[in-house]
Amino acid sequence: MLTNTLSVKRIYLDVCALCRPFDDQRQIRIALKTQAVHLILSQVRQQRFELLLSPAHEAEILAIRDRQERVGWSER
């Protein structure tokens, strides 16, 4: 997976932050937070960051009532 764990920053984002892209983007504050989440996740995909997840993440994601949001997140 990760080639050099010493140089990889470990980060934790709560489910609220991870689901920000599914929120109404017409508010500038939410749109900016969404851009930040996308930037962080792009760094995770490039293995510059390691995203820390816990069993609580899975439980919270499964509890999301909006099916599109829940499925969209679980496909990442």
N, C-alpha and C positions, 0 to 999 in steps of 0.2 A: 504494500500500500504506500506508505510514506517512506521516502528514501532516507531522509535525514531529519529525525524527529527533533533534534536540538535546534534547528533553524526554523521549524514550523511553529507558529503561534497557535496556541489552543484558545478557542473562543467559545463562549456560551451565549446563545440567544434564546430567550424564552419563546414560547409558542405564539404569544401575542406579537412579538417582533417578526417571527417567521411568517405569520399570516398577514402581515401588513400589506403585501401586494394585492390581496383580495379585497381590501377596503376601498371605499369611495375615494378615488384619486383626485377629485375636484378641489379638495382642500390642500393648500400648498404644504402644510405641515406633514400631512399623510404622504403626499407625493415625494417629499424630500426623504422621509423615513423609508419609503419604498425603494428609492434609488440607493440609499445606504445599504439596505438589505441585499439588493441585487449585486452591489459592488462586493460586499462581504462574501456572498455565496459564489461569485465568480472566482474569488481568491481561494475559496474552499475547493472548487473544481480544479483549480490550477495547483492544488496541494501546497499553497503558501500558508493556509490556515487549516487547522483541524477543527471541525465543528463537534463540540461535545454534546452528546444527547443522553438523556436519561430515560428510565421507564416512565417517568412522569410526562415526558414529551409524547410518547405513544398514547398514553391514557388521555391526555388533553386533546390530541388530534382526533382520536376516535370519538371523543365527546362533541366535536364540532357538528352543529346541526345542519349547516349548509353543505349539502352533498358535494357540490362543485368545488368548494373550498377544501373540504376534507380529501377528496380524491386528488385534486390538484397538488396538494401538499405531499400526499403519500407517494406520488409518482416521481418526486424529486430525488 
